[in-house]
Amino acid sequence: MTLFATLFPLLCWFAYNFGVPLVEKRRPSLSVIMSMQRRRWVANATQRESPLDAILSGNIMGSVSFLASTSVLLVLAVFAAFGQVGAVMEALSSVGMTASYSKADLQIHFVVMLAIFVLSFFAFTLALRQFNHFCIMIGAMDHTGRVTDPEIDAIAQLNTLAAKNFNNGIRAYYFSVATVAWFASPWLAIVASLVTVAFLIHREFFSSAHRLAASATVIASRRDQEKAA
């Protein structure tokens, strides 16, 4: 039970990343809706020569870079905890949170936490690299109106791919909360993982942001169709 509770947040994270794309085939998520807006962003960027797109891209890359650096600090913190397992057990005992774990239990749990933060680091750095490629492609576009739809689609898909990796790294932080709950109780870690999954599903498919983004996308699509007609 202890080992299952240790691995459960990691399993929920993988299951969510695998299951949501299947659900998106029937109902668009917030990420899918924002992908449509990313395509509109690139299409509009072809019609203007201003620093606006560079500023927007820079802001996004700054956020990704900050979270990637934070992941490195968390990885180092977990490594430091490996050498202080006894002290960690005493600290947790002082607040009544060890739940009769052995030293081996804590070491295995630290390995799981390390895996989560390492994977989040790779997700953020990959997203940072892809956003960097997106900036280059935005800068390389011809602003004389000769950019083709396939080129716009390719640039927008690169932006979407970077956002997907960024979101994957963010979810690692969410599920790491469940790994912290494990120190209090294995059952609490399981409950926290399930609550995190429910929270993410609500945010992606049923939140106010989803409804507002969908409405804005529909309105923009209708306006584009009217212009084309």
N, C-alpha and C positions, 0 to 999 in steps of 0.2 A: 504494500500500500504506500509506503514511504517513497519507494522508487517510482511508482506510478504517478504519485502527486508531484514528484520532482520533474518528471518528463512531460506532464500534462500541459503546462503552458506552451512548451515548445511544440508539442503535437497540435495544439489548437491553432497556433500561429501557422503551421504548415497547412493544416486542414482549411483554414480560412482562405489562404492564398490560392489553394487548389479549387475550393468550392465556389467562391464568389464569381470567377469568370463563367462558370456554368450557369449561375443564376442570372448573370448579365445578358445571357442570350434570350431570356424571357422578359426581363425588366431592366431597363438601363439604370445603372448606379450613378451616384454623383460624379464619380471619376469618368464614366463614359460621357456624361453631359458636358463636363469640363473639357473633355477631349474635342468635342464639337466646337467649343469656344476657342480652343487652342488653334484649330484650323482657321477660324475666322480671324484670329489674331495675326497669323502668318499672311492670310490673304490681304488684310488691311495694311500690313507692314510693307507690302509690295507697292503701295500707292502713296507712301510718304517717305520723305527723307528728313528725319528728325532724330534726336538722341533718345526719344521716348522708348523705343524698343530696347536699346542698350541699357537704359536705366532699369526697366522692368526686369530684364534678364539678370542684370547685376544684383538686384535685390533678391531674386530667387536664389542665385548662386551663393549669396552671402548667408542665407538661412541654411542652405544645405551644408556649407562649409562649417558653420557653427555646430551643427548637430554631429557632423563627422568628427570634429575635434572633441566634442563631449563624449562620443563613443570611445575614443582612445583613452580618455581619462577614466571612464568606467571600467574598461578592460584592465588598466593598470591597477585600479582599486581592487578588482577581483583577484588579480595576481597577488597583491599584497595580503589579501585575506587568506590565501593559501598558506602563507607562512605564519599566520597568527590564528590558526583554527582553535587552539585552546583558549586564547584570549577572547575570541568571538563567542565561544560556548559560555564562558564566564559572564560576558557582557549580556548575552541573551538570557542567561539564568537569572541575572539580577532584575530583569523585568518580566520574568516568567514566560519566556518565549521559546525555549528549546524543545518542548514537546518530546522529551526523552530521546533525542536524536543522538546517534553515535558520531564519533569523529569521521568515520567513513561516509556516513550519510551527508554530513556537511561538505565533505570534499567532493562527493558526486554532485551535490547541488551547486557548488561553486563552478564545477565544470559546465553544467547546464547554463548557468548565468553567463559564464564566459563565452559559450557558444552563441548565445543570443546577442550579446554585445559585439562580438566579432562579426557575426553575420550582418548586424545593423551597420557596422562600420563599412563593410564591403558594399552594402546597398547604397549608403550615402555617397561613398567615393565614386561608385559607378554612376550614380545620378549626377554628381558634380561634373564628371567627365562628359557625360552626354549633354548636359546643359551647356557646357563649354563648346561642344561641337555645334549645338543649336545656335549659339551666338555667332559662331564663325559662318554658318550657313545663312543666317539672317543678314550678316554684313556682306556676304558675297552675292546677295540677290540683286538682280537688275531692276532698278526702280523706274524704268521707262515703259513699263506695262507689258514687257515681253516674257514675264514669268508664266510658265504653263501650270495647269491644274495638277498634273502628276508631281511637278517639283514642289508645289505648295503642300500637297498631301504628304510627300516624303519628309519635308521639314517639320510639319505638324506632328507626324508620327514619331519623329525623333524626340520632340518635346514631350509627347505623351509617354514614351518609353522611359524618359528620364523621370517624369512625375510618378510613374508606376514604381520605380525603384526607390524614389524618395518616400512614397507612402509606405512601402514595405519596411523601410527603416523606421519610420514613425511607429508602425504597428509593433515592432520589436520593443519599443519603449513601453507601449501599453501592456504587453504581455509580461514584461519584466516586473510589473507591479505584482502580478500573481506569484512570481518567484519570491518576492519579498514577503508576501502573505504566508508562504510556506513555513517560514520560521516560527509563526504562531501555531499553525496547525496544517496538516496535509489536506484536510477537508476544506479549509479556508482557501488554500491554493487552487483547488478544483473549482470551488464556487467563484472565486475571483476570475479564473480563466473563462468560465462560462458567461459571467457578467460582462467581461471584456468583449467576448464574441458578440453578445447581444447588443452591446453598445455600438460596436463597429457596424453591425448590420443595420441598426436603426439609423446611424449617421449616413450610411451609404445609400439607403433605399427609402427611408421614411422620415427623414429630418426636414426641418423648415428650410434649411439650405438647399436640400434636394428639390423641394417644390419651387423655391424662388429661382434657382438656376434653370430648372426645366421650363418655367414660364418665360424667363428671359430668352432662352434658346429658341423656343417656339415663336415668340414675337419676332426675334431677329431673322429666323428662317422665313417667316411670312413676308417680312419686309424685303428680304433678298429676292424672293420669288416675284414680288410685285415689281421690283426694279428690272428683273430679267424680262418680265412680260412687257 
